[in-house]
Amino acid sequence: MKGKTLFAATLLLAGSLLGACGSKSAETAAPPAPAAKAAAAVYECPMRCAGSTSAKPGTCPVCGMKLEKKS
Ligand SMILES: [Zn+2]
């Protein structure tokens, strides 16, 4: 009887520790999502052709104009 109560108390303690740990890691793992997406397309055709955005400088695949850096 006494041992069973101790086991239950240990389970409760372990559960609260796991819960605290889980919420902490979720907080730290959240941030870096929008920055990576913004860096994916920095150059764009001055005519704004569809699919002309690029992460690197180059020429537009639609009209052949030089891509301009977005600000
Ligand atoms: Zn273009």
PDB file of the backbone (N, CA, C, O) and the ligand in Angstrom, with CONECT records:
HET     ZN  A 101       1
ATOM      1  N   MET A   1       0.838  -1.214   0.000  1.00  0.00           N
ATOM      2  CA  MET A   1       0.000   0.000   0.000  1.00  0.00           C
ATOM      3  C   MET A   1       0.871   1.261   0.000  1.00  0.00           C
ATOM      4  O   MET A   1       0.659   2.192  -0.776  1.00  0.00           O
ATOM      5  N   LYS A   2       1.854   1.250   0.898  1.00  0.00           N
ATOM      6  CA  LYS A   2       2.723   2.426   1.002  1.00  0.00           C
ATOM      7  C   LYS A   2       3.588   2.569  -0.264  1.00  0.00           C
ATOM      8  O   LYS A   2       3.815   3.669  -0.768  1.00  0.00           O
ATOM      9  N   GLY A   3       4.059   1.412  -0.752  1.00  0.00           N
ATOM     10  CA  GLY A   3       4.895   1.438  -1.947  1.00  0.00           C
ATOM     11  C   GLY A   3       4.126   1.923  -3.167  1.00  0.00           C
ATOM     12  O   GLY A   3       4.687   2.610  -4.020  1.00  0.00           O
ATOM     13  N   LYS A   4       2.862   1.575  -3.256  1.00  0.00           N
ATOM     14  CA  LYS A   4       2.036   1.995  -4.391  1.00  0.00           C
ATOM     15  C   LYS A   4       1.859   3.522  -4.425  1.00  0.00           C
ATOM     16  O   LYS A   4       1.870   4.141  -5.488  1.00  0.00           O
ATOM     17  N   THR A   5       1.697   4.100  -3.243  1.00  0.00           N
ATOM     18  CA  THR A   5       1.543   5.557  -3.147  1.00  0.00           C
ATOM     19  C   THR A   5       2.827   6.261  -3.603  1.00  0.00           C
ATOM     20  O   THR A   5       2.783   7.279  -4.293  1.00  0.00           O
ATOM     21  N   LEU A   6       3.960   5.697  -3.202  1.00  0.00           N
ATOM     22  CA  LEU A   6       5.255   6.283  -3.584  1.00  0.00           C
ATOM     23  C   LEU A   6       5.436   6.206  -5.100  1.00  0.00           C
ATOM     24  O   LEU A   6       5.949   7.134  -5.725  1.00  0.00           O
ATOM     25  N   PHE A   7       5.002   5.076  -5.684  1.00  0.00           N
ATOM     26  CA  PHE A   7       5.105   4.896  -7.141  1.00  0.00           C
ATOM     27  C   PHE A   7       4.271   5.942  -7.877  1.00  0.00           C
ATOM     28  O   PHE A   7       4.707   6.513  -8.877  1.00  0.00           O
ATOM     29  N   ALA A   8       3.049   6.182  -7.356  1.00  0.00           N
ATOM     30  CA  ALA A   8       2.160   7.178  -7.968  1.00  0.00           C
ATOM     31  C   ALA A   8       2.777   8.568  -7.873  1.00  0.00           C
ATOM     32  O   ALA A   8       2.701   9.354  -8.817  1.00  0.00           O
ATOM     33  N   ALA A   9       3.391   8.868  -6.723  1.00  0.00           N
ATOM     34  CA  ALA A   9       4.004  10.184  -6.529  1.00  0.00           C
ATOM     35  C   ALA A   9       5.178  10.372  -7.488  1.00  0.00           C
ATOM     36  O   ALA A   9       5.396  11.461  -8.018  1.00  0.00           O
ATOM     37  N   THR A  10       5.933   9.284  -7.701  1.00  0.00           N
ATOM     38  CA  THR A  10       7.066   9.348  -8.623  1.00  0.00           C
ATOM     39  C   THR A  10       6.589   9.586 -10.061  1.00  0.00           C
ATOM     40  O   THR A  10       7.206  10.337 -10.816  1.00  0.00           O
ATOM     41  N   LEU A  11       5.491   8.937 -10.418  1.00  0.00           N
ATOM     42  CA  LEU A  11       4.923   9.116 -11.758  1.00  0.00           C
ATOM     43  C   LEU A  11       4.488  10.565 -11.971  1.00  0.00           C
ATOM     44  O   LEU A  11       4.738  11.154 -13.022  1.00  0.00           O
ATOM     45  N   LEU A  12       3.835  11.126 -10.955  1.00  0.00           N
ATOM     46  CA  LEU A  12       3.369  12.513 -11.035  1.00  0.00           C
ATOM     47  C   LEU A  12       4.544  13.467 -11.209  1.00  0.00           C
ATOM     48  O   LEU A  12       4.497  14.392 -12.019  1.00  0.00           O
ATOM     49  N   LEU A  13       5.604  13.223 -10.430  1.00  0.00           N
ATOM     50  CA  LEU A  13       6.788  14.088 -10.487  1.00  0.00           C
ATOM     51  C   LEU A  13       7.448  13.994 -11.868  1.00  0.00           C
ATOM     52  O   LEU A  13       7.822  15.003 -12.465  1.00  0.00           O
ATOM     53  N   ALA A  14       7.579  12.765 -12.353  1.00  0.00           N
ATOM     54  CA  ALA A  14       8.193  12.560 -13.665  1.00  0.00           C
ATOM     55  C   ALA A  14       7.348  13.214 -14.761  1.00  0.00           C
ATOM     56  O   ALA A  14       7.885  13.790 -15.708  1.00  0.00           O
ATOM     57  N   GLY A  15       6.037  13.122 -14.626  1.00  0.00           N
ATOM     58  CA  GLY A  15       5.134  13.712 -15.620  1.00  0.00           C
ATOM     59  C   GLY A  15       5.270  15.224 -15.664  1.00  0.00           C
ATOM     60  O   GLY A  15       5.303  15.815 -16.744  1.00  0.00           O
ATOM     61  N   SER A  16       5.351  15.860 -14.488  1.00  0.00           N
ATOM     62  CA  SER A  16       5.462  17.323 -14.455  1.00  0.00           C
ATOM     63  C   SER A  16       6.817  17.764 -14.986  1.00  0.00           C
ATOM     64  O   SER A  16       6.924  18.809 -15.628  1.00  0.00           O
ATOM     65  N   LEU A  17       7.853  16.973 -14.723  1.00  0.00           N
ATOM     66  CA  LEU A  17       9.193  17.305 -15.215  1.00  0.00           C
ATOM     67  C   LEU A  17       9.222  17.207 -16.738  1.00  0.00           C
ATOM     68  O   LEU A  17       9.780  18.075 -17.409  1.00  0.00           O
ATOM     69  N   LEU A  18       8.625  16.159 -17.278  1.00  0.00           N
ATOM     70  CA  LEU A  18       8.568  15.964 -18.728  1.00  0.00           C
ATOM     71  C   LEU A  18       7.781  17.091 -19.391  1.00  0.00           C
ATOM     72  O   LEU A  18       8.159  17.589 -20.452  1.00  0.00           O
ATOM     73  N   GLY A  19       6.681  17.483 -18.749  1.00  0.00           N
ATOM     74  CA  GLY A  19       5.842  18.547 -19.294  1.00  0.00           C
ATOM     75  C   GLY A  19       6.598  19.860 -19.365  1.00  0.00           C
ATOM     76  O   GLY A  19       6.521  20.576 -20.364  1.00  0.00           O
ATOM     77  N   ALA A  20       7.334  20.179 -18.297  1.00  0.00           N
ATOM     78  CA  ALA A  20       8.104  21.419 -18.263  1.00  0.00           C
ATOM     79  C   ALA A  20       9.192  21.396 -19.321  1.00  0.00           C
ATOM     80  O   ALA A  20       9.444  22.397 -19.991  1.00  0.00           O
ATOM     81  N   CYS A  21       9.827  20.256 -19.462  1.00  0.00           N
ATOM     82  CA  CYS A  21      10.903  20.101 -20.437  1.00  0.00           C
ATOM     83  C   CYS A  21      10.354  20.253 -21.858  1.00  0.00           C
ATOM     84  O   CYS A  21      10.969  20.900 -22.706  1.00  0.00           O
ATOM     85  N   GLY A  22       9.194  19.652 -22.104  1.00  0.00           N
ATOM     86  CA  GLY A  22       8.592  19.692 -23.434  1.00  0.00           C
ATOM     87  C   GLY A  22       8.231  21.108 -23.860  1.00  0.00           C
ATOM     88  O   GLY A  22       8.491  21.500 -24.998  1.00  0.00           O
ATOM     89  N   SER A  23       7.630  21.883 -22.948  1.00  0.00           N
ATOM     90  CA  SER A  23       7.226  23.241 -23.298  1.00  0.00           C
ATOM     91  C   SER A  23       8.450  24.128 -23.535  1.00  0.00           C
ATOM     92  O   SER A  23       8.411  25.047 -24.353  1.00  0.00           O
ATOM     93  N   LYS A  24       9.532  23.845 -22.814  1.00  0.00           N
ATOM     94  CA  LYS A  24      10.752  24.639 -22.966  1.00  0.00           C
ATOM     95  C   LYS A  24      11.378  24.410 -24.344  1.00  0.00           C
ATOM     96  O   LYS A  24      11.777  25.368 -25.007  1.00  0.00           O
ATOM     97  N   SER A  25      11.467  23.159 -24.778  1.00  0.00           N
ATOM     98  CA  SER A  25      12.074  22.864 -26.074  1.00  0.00           C
ATOM     99  C   SER A  25      11.201  23.377 -27.220  1.00  0.00           C
ATOM    100  O   SER A  25      11.719  23.753 -28.272  1.00  0.00           O
ATOM    101  N   ALA A  26       9.878  23.394 -27.022  1.00  0.00           N
ATOM    102  CA  ALA A  26       8.982  23.900 -28.064  1.00  0.00           C
ATOM    103  C   ALA A  26       9.195  25.404 -28.252  1.00  0.00           C
ATOM    104  O   ALA A  26       9.092  25.912 -29.369  1.00  0.00           O
ATOM    105  N   GLU A  27       9.488  26.104 -27.177  1.00  0.00           N
ATOM    106  CA  GLU A  27       9.726  27.543 -27.247  1.00  0.00           C
ATOM    107  C   GLU A  27      11.014  27.855 -28.016  1.00  0.00           C
ATOM    108  O   GLU A  27      11.043  28.758 -28.853  1.00  0.00           O
ATOM    109  N   THR A  28      12.080  27.097 -27.722  1.00  0.00           N
ATOM    110  CA  THR A  28      13.368  27.371 -28.339  1.00  0.00           C
ATOM    111  C   THR A  28      13.418  26.918 -29.793  1.00  0.00           C
ATOM    112  O   THR A  28      14.192  27.464 -30.580  1.00  0.00           O
ATOM    113  N   ALA A  29      12.603  25.925 -30.165  1.00  0.00           N
ATOM    114  CA  ALA A  29      12.654  25.386 -31.528  1.00  0.00           C
ATOM    115  C   ALA A  29      11.754  26.158 -32.485  1.00  0.00           C
ATOM    116  O   ALA A  29      11.728  25.844 -33.675  1.00  0.00           O
ATOM    117  N   ALA A  30      11.022  27.149 -32.012  1.00  0.00           N
ATOM    118  CA  ALA A  30      10.035  27.846 -32.840  1.00  0.00           C
ATOM    119  C   ALA A  30      10.581  28.797 -33.923  1.00  0.00           C
ATOM    120  O   ALA A  30      10.201  28.636 -35.083  1.00  0.00           O
ATOM    121  N   PRO A  31      11.454  29.780 -33.612  1.00  0.00           N
ATOM    122  CA  PRO A  31      11.719  30.920 -34.492  1.00  0.00           C
ATOM    123  C   PRO A  31      12.032  30.742 -35.992  1.00  0.00           C
ATOM    124  O   PRO A  31      11.211  31.191 -36.791  1.00  0.00           O
ATOM    125  N   PRO A  32      13.144  30.127 -36.450  1.00  0.00           N
ATOM    126  CA  PRO A  32      13.649  30.401 -37.805  1.00  0.00           C
ATOM    127  C   PRO A  32      12.845  29.830 -38.981  1.00  0.00           C
ATOM    128  O   PRO A  32      13.253  28.833 -39.578  1.00  0.00           O
ATOM    129  N   ALA A  33      11.721  30.444 -39.314  1.00  0.00           N
ATOM    130  CA  ALA A  33      10.949  30.010 -40.480  1.00  0.00           C
ATOM    131  C   ALA A  33      10.776  31.116 -41.528  1.00  0.00           C
ATOM    132  O   ALA A  33      11.059  30.865 -42.700  1.00  0.00           O
ATOM    133  N   PRO A  34      10.324  32.336 -41.166  1.00  0.00           N
ATOM    134  CA  PRO A  34      10.078  33.369 -42.182  1.00  0.00           C
ATOM    135  C   PRO A  34      11.357  33.905 -42.804  1.00  0.00           C
ATOM    136  O   PRO A  34      11.342  34.300 -43.970  1.00  0.00           O
ATOM    137  N   ALA A  35      12.465  33.932 -42.071  1.00  0.00           N
ATOM    138  CA  ALA A  35      13.729  34.466 -42.573  1.00  0.00           C
ATOM    139  C   ALA A  35      14.236  33.638 -43.744  1.00  0.00           C
ATOM    140  O   ALA A  35      14.725  34.190 -44.730  1.00  0.00           O
ATOM    141  N   ALA A  36      14.123  32.318 -43.643  1.00  0.00           N
ATOM    142  CA  ALA A  36      14.590  31.433 -44.708  1.00  0.00           C
ATOM    143  C   ALA A  36      13.762  31.625 -45.977  1.00  0.00           C
ATOM    144  O   ALA A  36      14.293  31.550 -47.085  1.00  0.00           O
ATOM    145  N   LYS A  37      12.468  31.871 -45.815  1.00  0.00           N
ATOM    146  CA  LYS A  37      11.593  32.053 -46.970  1.00  0.00           C
ATOM    147  C   LYS A  37      11.898  33.376 -47.665  1.00  0.00           C
ATOM    148  O   LYS A  37      11.832  33.457 -48.891  1.00  0.00           O
ATOM    149  N   ALA A  38      12.233  34.418 -46.892  1.00  0.00           N
ATOM    150  CA  ALA A  38      12.528  35.732 -47.457  1.00  0.00           C
ATOM    151  C   ALA A  38      13.826  35.686 -48.251  1.00  0.00           C
ATOM    152  O   ALA A  38      13.967  36.385 -49.255  1.00  0.00           O
ATOM    153  N   ALA A  39      14.786  34.857 -47.801  1.00  0.00           N
ATOM    154  CA  ALA A  39      16.073  34.777 -48.475  1.00  0.00           C
ATOM    155  C   ALA A  39      16.003  33.933 -49.747  1.00  0.00           C
ATOM    156  O   ALA A  39      16.945  33.932 -50.540  1.00  0.00           O
ATOM    157  N   ALA A  40      14.904  33.223 -49.945  1.00  0.00           N
ATOM    158  CA  ALA A  40      14.788  32.327 -51.093  1.00  0.00           C
ATOM    159  C   ALA A  40      14.596  33.097 -52.409  1.00  0.00           C
ATOM    160  O   ALA A  40      15.042  32.641 -53.462  1.00  0.00           O
ATOM    161  N   ALA A  41      13.937  34.262 -52.352  1.00  0.00           N
ATOM    162  CA  ALA A  41      13.686  35.011 -53.577  1.00  0.00           C
ATOM    163  C   ALA A  41      14.044  36.473 -53.375  1.00  0.00           C
ATOM    164  O   ALA A  41      13.236  37.239 -52.849  1.00  0.00           O
ATOM    165  N   VAL A  42      15.233  36.867 -53.781  1.00  0.00           N
ATOM    166  CA  VAL A  42      15.700  38.239 -53.568  1.00  0.00           C
ATOM    167  C   VAL A  42      15.775  38.982 -54.895  1.00  0.00           C
ATOM    168  O   VAL A  42      15.605  40.201 -54.935  1.00  0.00           O
ATOM    169  N   TYR A  43      16.029  38.254 -55.984  1.00  0.00           N
ATOM    170  CA  TYR A  43      16.134  38.884 -57.293  1.00  0.00           C
ATOM    171  C   TYR A  43      14.848  38.640 -58.092  1.00  0.00           C
ATOM    172  O   TYR A  43      14.265  37.556 -58.063  1.00  0.00           O
ATOM    173  N   GLU A  44      14.428  39.703 -58.813  1.00  0.00           N
ATOM    174  CA  GLU A  44      13.196  39.575 -59.579  1.00  0.00           C
ATOM    175  C   GLU A  44      13.298  40.346 -60.887  1.00  0.00           C
ATOM    176  O   GLU A  44      13.969  41.375 -60.962  1.00  0.00           O
ATOM    177  N   CYS A  45      12.638  39.848 -61.896  1.00  0.00           N
ATOM    178  CA  CYS A  45      12.619  40.514 -63.195  1.00  0.00           C
ATOM    179  C   CYS A  45      11.968  41.892 -63.058  1.00  0.00           C
ATOM    180  O   CYS A  45      10.941  42.002 -62.389  1.00  0.00           O
ATOM    181  N   PRO A  46      12.533  42.967 -63.677  1.00  0.00           N
ATOM    182  CA  PRO A  46      11.917  44.299 -63.596  1.00  0.00           C
ATOM    183  C   PRO A  46      10.524  44.324 -64.212  1.00  0.00           C
ATOM    184  O   PRO A  46       9.718  45.193 -63.881  1.00  0.00           O
ATOM    185  N   MET A  47      10.233  43.375 -65.110  1.00  0.00           N
ATOM    186  CA  MET A  47       8.898  43.292 -65.700  1.00  0.00           C
ATOM    187  C   MET A  47       7.955  42.456 -64.844  1.00  0.00           C
ATOM    188  O   MET A  47       6.776  42.304 -65.165  1.00  0.00           O
ATOM    189  N   ARG A  48       8.483  41.921 -63.759  1.00  0.00           N
ATOM    190  CA  ARG A  48       7.718  41.088 -62.818  1.00  0.00           C
ATOM    191  C   ARG A  48       7.047  39.891 -63.514  1.00  0.00           C
ATOM    192  O   ARG A  48       5.870  39.607 -63.294  1.00  0.00           O
ATOM    193  N   CYS A  49       7.812  39.215 -64.338  1.00  0.00           N
ATOM    194  CA  CYS A  49       7.298  38.032 -65.021  1.00  0.00           C
ATOM    195  C   CYS A  49       7.035  36.926 -63.992  1.00  0.00           C
ATOM    196  O   CYS A  49       7.695  36.856 -62.955  1.00  0.00           O
ATOM    197  N   ALA A  50       6.071  36.075 -64.298  1.00  0.00           N
ATOM    198  CA  ALA A  50       5.741  34.980 -63.386  1.00  0.00           C
ATOM    199  C   ALA A  50       6.888  33.988 -63.320  1.00  0.00           C
ATOM    200  O   ALA A  50       7.393  33.558 -64.357  1.00  0.00           O
ATOM    201  N   GLY A  51       7.301  33.624 -62.136  1.00  0.00           N
ATOM    202  CA  GLY A  51       8.363  32.644 -61.936  1.00  0.00           C
ATOM    203  C   GLY A  51       9.754  33.185 -62.175  1.00  0.00           C
ATOM    204  O   GLY A  51      10.694  32.410 -62.349  1.00  0.00           O
ATOM    205  N   SER A  52       9.912  34.528 -62.188  1.00  0.00           N
ATOM    206  CA  SER A  52      11.225  35.111 -62.450  1.00  0.00           C
ATOM    207  C   SER A  52      12.032  35.334 -61.182  1.00  0.00           C
ATOM    208  O   SER A  52      13.223  35.637 -61.254  1.00  0.00           O
ATOM    209  N   THR A  53      11.402  35.188 -60.020  1.00  0.00           N
ATOM    210  CA  THR A  53      12.124  35.423 -58.765  1.00  0.00           C
ATOM    211  C   THR A  53      13.202  34.377 -58.561  1.00  0.00           C
ATOM    212  O   THR A  53      13.003  33.193 -58.833  1.00  0.00           O
ATOM    213  N   SER A  54      14.354  34.838 -58.075  1.00  0.00           N
ATOM    214  CA  SER A  54      15.473  33.943 -57.859  1.00  0.00           C
ATOM    215  C   SER A  54      16.274  34.355 -56.635  1.00  0.00           C
ATOM    216  O   SER A  54      16.262  35.519 -56.234  1.00  0.00           O
ATOM    217  N   ALA A  55      16.966  33.396 -56.050  1.00  0.00           N
ATOM    218  CA  ALA A  55      17.810  33.698 -54.893  1.00  0.00           C
ATOM    219  C   ALA A  55      19.171  34.213 -55.358  1.00  0.00           C
ATOM    220  O   ALA A  55      19.920  34.795 -54.575  1.00  0.00           O
ATOM    221  N   LYS A  56      19.488  33.992 -56.648  1.00  0.00           N
ATOM    222  CA  LYS A  56      20.783  34.411 -57.176  1.00  0.00           C
ATOM    223  C   LYS A  56      20.578  35.409 -58.319  1.00  0.00           C
ATOM    224  O   LYS A  56      19.521  35.402 -58.950  1.00  0.00           O
ATOM    225  N   PRO A  57      21.572  36.273 -58.599  1.00  0.00           N
ATOM    226  CA  PRO A  57      21.470  37.189 -59.742  1.00  0.00           C
ATOM    227  C   PRO A  57      21.513  36.403 -61.045  1.00  0.00           C
ATOM    228  O   PRO A  57      22.144  35.349 -61.127  1.00  0.00           O
ATOM    229  N   GLY A  58      20.828  36.933 -62.071  1.00  0.00           N
ATOM    230  CA  GLY A  58      20.810  36.226 -63.350  1.00  0.00           C
ATOM    231  C   GLY A  58      19.852  36.914 -64.293  1.00  0.00           C
ATOM    232  O   GLY A  58      19.574  38.104 -64.145  1.00  0.00           O
ATOM    233  N   THR A  59      19.339  36.164 -65.272  1.00  0.00           N
ATOM    234  CA  THR A  59      18.406  36.742 -66.229  1.00  0.00           C
ATOM    235  C   THR A  59      17.040  36.085 -66.104  1.00  0.00           C
ATOM    236  O   THR A  59      16.926  34.940 -65.665  1.00  0.00           O
ATOM    237  N   CYS A  60      16.018  36.812 -66.491  1.00  0.00           N
ATOM    238  CA  CYS A  60      14.647  36.314 -66.421  1.00  0.00           C
ATOM    239  C   CYS A  60      14.458  35.175 -67.425  1.00  0.00           C
ATOM    240  O   CYS A  60      14.802  35.329 -68.597  1.00  0.00           O
ATOM    241  N   PRO A  61      13.924  34.050 -66.991  1.00  0.00           N
ATOM    242  CA  PRO A  61      13.696  32.918 -67.902  1.00  0.00           C
ATOM    243  C   PRO A  61      12.558  33.184 -68.880  1.00  0.00           C
ATOM    244  O   PRO A  61      12.402  32.434 -69.844  1.00  0.00           O
ATOM    245  N   VAL A  62      11.762  34.219 -68.665  1.00  0.00           N
ATOM    246  CA  VAL A  62      10.606  34.514 -69.526  1.00  0.00           C
ATOM    247  C   VAL A  62      10.982  35.527 -70.604  1.00  0.00           C
ATOM    248  O   VAL A  62      10.776  35.259 -71.788  1.00  0.00           O
ATOM    249  N   CYS A  63      11.535  36.699 -70.219  1.00  0.00           N
ATOM    250  CA  CYS A  63      11.823  37.753 -71.193  1.00  0.00           C
ATOM    251  C   CYS A  63      13.318  37.991 -71.389  1.00  0.00           C
ATOM    252  O   CYS A  63      13.705  38.724 -72.299  1.00  0.00           O
ATOM    253  N   GLY A  64      14.166  37.388 -70.557  1.00  0.00           N
ATOM    254  CA  GLY A  64      15.599  37.495 -70.746  1.00  0.00           C
ATOM    255  C   GLY A  64      16.236  38.732 -70.145  1.00  0.00           C
ATOM    256  O   GLY A  64      17.442  38.931 -70.286  1.00  0.00           O
ATOM    257  N   MET A  65      15.449  39.570 -69.473  1.00  0.00           N
ATOM    258  CA  MET A  65      16.023  40.760 -68.843  1.00  0.00           C
ATOM    259  C   MET A  65      16.803  40.395 -67.601  1.00  0.00           C
ATOM    260  O   MET A  65      16.558  39.367 -66.969  1.00  0.00           O
ATOM    261  N   LYS A  66      17.757  41.263 -67.257  1.00  0.00           N
ATOM    262  CA  LYS A  66      18.571  41.015 -66.060  1.00  0.00           C
ATOM    263  C   LYS A  66      17.709  41.192 -64.810  1.00  0.00           C
ATOM    264  O   LYS A  66      16.952  42.154 -64.688  1.00  0.00           O
ATOM    265  N   LEU A  67      17.844  40.242 -63.892  1.00  0.00           N
ATOM    266  CA  LEU A  67      17.066  40.309 -62.641  1.00  0.00           C
ATOM    267  C   LEU A  67      17.579  41.446 -61.778  1.00  0.00           C
ATOM    268  O   LEU A  67      18.780  41.711 -61.722  1.00  0.00           O
ATOM    269  N   GLU A  68      16.658  42.110 -61.111  1.00  0.00           N
ATOM    270  CA  GLU A  68      17.023  43.202 -60.212  1.00  0.00           C
ATOM    271  C   GLU A  68      16.841  42.763 -58.773  1.00  0.00           C
ATOM    272  O   GLU A  68      15.945  41.984 -58.447  1.00  0.00           O
ATOM    273  N   LYS A  69      17.719  43.284 -57.913  1.00  0.00           N
ATOM    274  CA  LYS A  69      17.661  42.931 -56.508  1.00  0.00           C
ATOM    275  C   LYS A  69      16.482  43.633 -55.835  1.00  0.00           C
ATOM    276  O   LYS A  69      16.318  44.848 -55.945  1.00  0.00           O
ATOM    277  N   LYS A  70      15.693  42.867 -55.159  1.00  0.00           N
ATOM    278  CA  LYS A  70      14.569  43.437 -54.409  1.00  0.00           C
ATOM    279  C   LYS A  70      15.062  44.108 -53.152  1.00  0.00           C
ATOM    280  O   LYS A  70      16.021  43.638 -52.540  1.00  0.00           O
ATOM    281  N   SER A  71      14.427  45.204 -52.748  1.00  0.00           N
ATOM    282  CA  SER A  71      14.824  45.857 -51.506  1.00  0.00           C
ATOM    283  C   SER A  71      13.729  45.729 -50.463  1.00  0.00           C
ATOM    284  O   SER A  71      13.881  46.220 -49.344  1.00  0.00           O
TER     285      SER A  71
HETATM  286 ZN    ZN A 101      10.918  38.938 -67.308  1.00  0.00          ZN2+
END
